Amino acid sequence: MRGIRQDIQGLRALAVTAVVLDHAAVPGVAGGYIGVDMFFVVSGFLITGQLLRRLRKTGRIGFADFYARRARRILPASFTVLALTVGGVFLFVPPTLRAQAMTDAAAVALYVPNYVFAVRGTDYLANTTPSVFQHYWSLGVEEQFYLLWPALLGVAWVLLRRRRRAIAAVLGVLAIVSLVVGIWLTRTNEPWAFFALWPRAWELAAGGLLAIAAPTVRRLLPAWGARILGWAGVAGIVVGCVVFTADTTFPGTAALLPVLATAAVIAAGEVPARGSVVSLLRLRPFQFLGAISYSLYLVHWPLEQLPQAAVGYEHPLPLYITLALAVLAVPLAWIMYRWLENPVRHARFFAKARPRRSLFAALAGSSVLAAVSVVALVGAANATPSTGRVVAATPPSVPLQETSFVPANLKPALTQAQNDNPALYSDGCELNFSQSTPHPCASGPSTAPTVVLWGDSAAAQWAPGLQQAVESAGDRFVTQTKSGCASTLIDHVRNGQPYPSCDAWRTNVLAQLKKNPPAVVVLASYDNEELPKGKNAEQQWADGLANTISQIPSQTRVLLMSDSPDFGVNPVDCLSQHLTDAKACAQPKSKALSSPGRTAAQNAAKQTRAQLIDLTDYFCTDTVCPAIVGNTLIYRDSHHLTASFSSALAPALSAKLAPYLP
């Protein structure tokens, strides 16, 4: 590689521009997230090139020097933005999200944020309340790659006696394995496919393999071929940015487009050719943005997200604001590049010292930031936002009497809402996404008539209240629930892909119902479950309900639970920012009850033998659906009930169920 590659600097500009415009929600650039994949290829190419030159010159990697250089290049800007964002969290982020944000900050300081997001099941492309540290996931992947790749390359260099083709073949096999794992995980567990190193390593390895092949590319690729290859690569990048959306199944095979397109541009840049894509990428604006791309990537995300958190996620910032923030990120990134990145990277104190000085500074910085984050985490977790006022513990009633503020005796407290789940979760009765063997959990007299609750997590939310209502009638209560899997026999998908474990589970549950018909089956599902695209959603629900009801034994009475309101965003976060005005967090009734499955259930109750159980009057007034009734918080997230409110509905459920129970 000859000096600073202007084409690569221009590629960095394209990549960061795509990401920033996507995060600013600019129309027409919904696929801008592929900019991260471009960065991966560029990083793999440059790092592998540096390591190969060191190996050819000295025969060794020089791990301490390599990691010291990486630390000086990456950590000063990273840690500075991290520290400033931690401060921003306590100024702008809702109190209910601060503990999670501090967990993320600690993970960033320890170089593992991508695994925190993977374990949490974060949907990067469809997250309505994203972490202000979410963009650090890609740095985690790169840092972990830097830890392993030099060792792999060095071992291959020694064992294969510097034979470039043999080294490329071995590393290529590892890259192919990573790609296959990524495609498989995208279909089975998309968060891990998106955030983890092993399904993403092939993207960095693609750049590394190109670095190994660079001499061959320079020797064999003609100038006319370089021109075609380079412009085709840029076209592929543009197509990905424009055509891909949040609904695209990603990474999977879709990631091949940005990776191969970026590799094509880099390969074309190896061959001098008049009229090539380099003539575009070497223009001054591309060079400027490429130079500050790292700082711009770090700065732009918290700059967009902290104001959004301040106004509330239920009120998305308008385009002119997000675009203005994206523009503001450019001079801020330049300041950080000019006065932090470069000075620290080239500082004599580090550059002329032994590598251990840089590594010690990196370790010290990580430890301090991790410790600060943990202390802040403890403080945030123990904070309980409320007005200090107390209200009476009144049960839900009709007409609904909403509470207009956040009471001190709120049950559960805002900071505990997400953990206020039905007991069937801790008891192992709620199946996860991969399980397909039914796991019914029963309570009540074993000889009594049985009432089965069947459905997804939106069915599980009714379990506390239903169990009390059924057992008070002297009957036996059984749950059959699985996350993200409606009992309605619709063509279910998950993250845009088939959901075979759901299909198998529903078939198995139906077999059990036919073998031992219960007295009553209560069907409940999230009415906005993901369905195949291109078909009328309401019709899919109607057909699925009719199919389900027809297969349930004729001697079993079928009840349809009308789903709880869907807020679209978490009202808990809104409440923590509007302690004295809880009404600001209510949703219009017309919006909260607009799901296609709701209408289908109402029609099914008229057209089939099923009966509808509708508690909407306990959730909504004539115009709005509030978040607090009495001293009870209704929701633990955007559409799931707290176990506390579900239990409080037991008397109402008893009254609704009485005509249908044995």
HELIX and SHEET records of a PDB file:
HELIX    1   1 GLN A    6  HIS A   23  1                                  18    
HELIX    2   2 ILE A   34  THR A   58  1                                  25    
HELIX    3   3 PHE A   63  PHE A   92  1                                  30    
HELIX    4   4 PRO A   95  ALA A  109  1                                  15    
HELIX    5   5 PRO A  113  ARG A  120  1                                   8    
HELIX    6   6 TYR A  124  ALA A  126  5                                   3    
HELIX    7   7 GLN A  134  TYR A  136  5                                   3    
HELIX    8   8 TRP A  137  LEU A  159  1                                  23    
HELIX    9   9 ARG A  164  THR A  188  1                                  25    
HELIX   10  10 GLU A  190  PHE A  195  1                                   6    
HELIX   11  11 ALA A  201  LEU A  220  1                                  20    
HELIX   12  12 ALA A  223  VAL A  243  1                                  21    
HELIX   13  13 GLY A  252  ALA A  255  5                                   4    
HELIX   14  14 LEU A  256  GLY A  269  1                                  14    
HELIX   15  15 VAL A  278  LEU A  281  1                                   4    
HELIX   16  16 ARG A  284  ALA A  291  1                                   8    
HELIX   17  17 SER A  293  VAL A  311  1                                  19    
HELIX   18  18 LEU A  319  MET A  336  1                                  18    
HELIX   19  19 TYR A  337  GLU A  341  3                                   5    
HELIX   20  20 ASN A  342  ARG A  345  1                                   4    
HELIX   21  21 ARG A  348  ALA A  351  1                                   4    
HELIX   22  22 PRO A  355  ASN A  382  1                                  28    
HELIX   23  23 LEU A  414  ASN A  419  5                                   6    
HELIX   24  24 ALA A  423  SER A  426  1                                   4    
HELIX   25  25 SER A  457  ALA A  460  1                                   4    
HELIX   26  26 ALA A  463  SER A  472  1                                  10    
HELIX   27  27 PRO A  500  LYS A  515  1                                  16    
HELIX   28  28 ALA A  537  GLN A  551  1                                  15    
HELIX   29  29 PRO A  571  GLN A  577  1                                   7    
HELIX   30  30 ALA A  582  CYS A  585  5                                   4    
HELIX   31  31 LYS A  589  ALA A  592  1                                   4    
HELIX   32  32 PRO A  596  GLN A  607  1                                  12    
HELIX   33  33 THR A  616  TYR A  618  5                                   3    
HELIX   34  34 ALA A  643  ALA A  648  1                                   6    
HELIX   35  35 ALA A  650  LEU A  657  1                                   8    
SHEET    1   A 3 GLU A 430  LEU A 431  0                                        
SHEET    2   A 3 ARG A 476  LYS A 482  1                                        
SHEET    3   A 3 CYS A 441  SER A 443 -1                                        
SHEET    1   B 6 GLU A 430  LEU A 431  0                                        
SHEET    2   B 6 ARG A 476  LYS A 482  1                                        
SHEET    3   B 6 THR A 450  GLY A 455  1                                        
SHEET    4   B 6 VAL A 520  ALA A 524  1                                        
SHEET    5   B 6 ARG A 557  MET A 561  1                                        
SHEET    6   B 6 GLN A 611  ILE A 613  1                                        
SHEET    1   C 2 VAL A 493  ARG A 494  0                                        
SHEET    2   C 2 GLN A 497  PRO A 498 -1                                        
SHEET    1   D 2 GLN A 587  PRO A 588  0                                        
SHEET    2   D 2 VAL A 624  CYS A 625 -1                                        
SHEET    1   E 2 ILE A 628  VAL A 629  0                                        
SHEET    2   E 2 THR A 632  LEU A 633 -1                                        
END                                                                             
